[in-house]
Amino acid sequence: MADFSFPYFYNYPPYFTLQPVRDTREKQVELWKQLILKYCKHHKYFVVDLEEGDFPLFANANIDRKLTYEAREVFLGALVSEGKAEWMDKGHRRCLILWRRIQDWAELLLSFVRENGMEDSVMTLEEIMSGDETRGSELAGIDRGVLIRGIKILEQKGKAAMFKGQATDDDGVKFSAH
Amino acid sequence: MRRRPGISGLQTAAAARDQYRSLGENVAKIRTDLMKEQLATFRNQLEEFARKHKNDIKKSPAFRAQFHSMCAKCGVDPLASNKGFWAELLGIGDFYYELGVQIVDICLATRPHNGGLLDLEELRGLLAKRRRASREPITEDDCLRAVSKLKSLGGGFEVFTVGHRKLVRSVPTELNRDHNLILELAQVHGYVTVQEVEKELTWKAGRALDALENLMREGLAMVDDGHPDGKRRYWFPCVGSAATGTEAVESVLSSPN
């Protein structure tokens, strides 16, 4: 995977402080929103923990600055307002980043199934998330929750059916994706 | 002429003065006529020169600057109007007009980042990148001329000096002396603290904070509360180091609006 290149503002200290002036703040929020999405997409991160030290993007050792909890909440909140993220708890301590929409994940899964002639086959969720079949594809590393929601969309279209296995590891999906 | 006492002596002196005066006036008139003639000849030669070297003027900044200087000496302003002999012959009006439009463009695009103050060198760098297609290099002189034309259109365009740099202002807000002094101080590290300003400029408490808060409200400064020492720093994107500045501005220009 290519190295992630950080935009200029990431190394400019004031951007790590929530700006009080409205216009400056708007610009700042916009920059951070885009950075968070890009960063998560690059590393295939889905869940961001707002607690101190957990998400590497929020601290830049090069300039010795890190975002306060308030700042993190503001930036992620802005993504949530835009539908590009979801709070996973009422306390706003964990956030699901939808750098790809659920419906687009569903499409991706469907395409994968068709391209690999798996229209009538069965796969476990584990296999999709981290198995040999999907290695190197966009699906590899997908978040389990996101995958399930994507499959549900396909279910509604009659293209797939989820089933429960003996153990969680065996939970899977049968495709009928013709 | 021997001075002779008495009334006739006075009359002679007066008559002499008169003669000298009219001679003086004649000489002055002759000199003026001669000068007018020389100027007219010079103008013609300048036009001839411009015609012959049209391409050089367009392509070489040094040549262009010299040409402007020659024009100024004989009272010709090639940019005075977009119509007329000079503009038509050289298309120079177009050149500066185009440059002016590009400058406005860049200033507007970078305003969210720097609050409407852009370092002249940075502007030049960005213009050079924009104009890569045409091979006419842009000098500081060209920028200054284009900005002065913009100034006459209103909208607050102005070039002013802070410390050792020139800044292009594209917003109507003028900086007062307090602000200028702070900007100059900020050039050293890219930021200042309240204490630093009070110490270096020997201001009473409150004055520094007021000025800094003002600059922040105008969008020229950003606050930084993240330093381990706990002191609030006011950063000035418009006087940051050239490297990060250009990178920042380029990034602003290339991001979708």
HADDOCK unambig.tbl for C-alpha pairs under 7 A between the chains (distance, minus, plus):
assign (segid A and resid 8 and name CA) (segid B and resid 247 and name CA) 6.44 0.50 0.50
assign (segid A and resid 8 and name CA) (segid B and resid 248 and name CA) 5.53 0.50 0.50
assign (segid A and resid 9 and name CA) (segid B and resid 248 and name CA) 6.98 0.50 0.50
assign (segid A and resid 13 and name CA) (segid B and resid 224 and name CA) 6.35 0.50 0.50
assign (segid A and resid 14 and name CA) (segid B and resid 222 and name CA) 5.92 0.50 0.50
assign (segid A and resid 14 and name CA) (segid B and resid 223 and name CA) 5.55 0.50 0.50
assign (segid A and resid 14 and name CA) (segid B and resid 224 and name CA) 4.33 0.50 0.50
assign (segid A and resid 14 and name CA) (segid B and resid 235 and name CA) 6.84 0.50 0.50
assign (segid A and resid 17 and name CA) (segid B and resid 223 and name CA) 6.85 0.50 0.50
assign (segid A and resid 17 and name CA) (segid B and resid 224 and name CA) 5.50 0.50 0.50
assign (segid A and resid 17 and name CA) (segid B and resid 225 and name CA) 6.08 0.50 0.50
assign (segid A and resid 17 and name CA) (segid B and resid 226 and name CA) 6.63 0.50 0.50
assign (segid A and resid 19 and name CA) (segid B and resid 222 and name CA) 6.85 0.50 0.50
assign (segid A and resid 19 and name CA) (segid B and resid 223 and name CA) 6.56 0.50 0.50
assign (segid A and resid 21 and name CA) (segid B and resid 217 and name CA) 6.07 0.50 0.50
assign (segid A and resid 24 and name CA) (segid B and resid 112 and name CA) 6.92 0.50 0.50
assign (segid A and resid 24 and name CA) (segid B and resid 219 and name CA) 6.57 0.50 0.50
assign (segid A and resid 27 and name CA) (segid B and resid 112 and name CA) 6.88 0.50 0.50
assign (segid A and resid 65 and name CA) (segid B and resid 226 and name CA) 5.64 0.50 0.50
assign (segid A and resid 65 and name CA) (segid B and resid 227 and name CA) 6.86 0.50 0.50
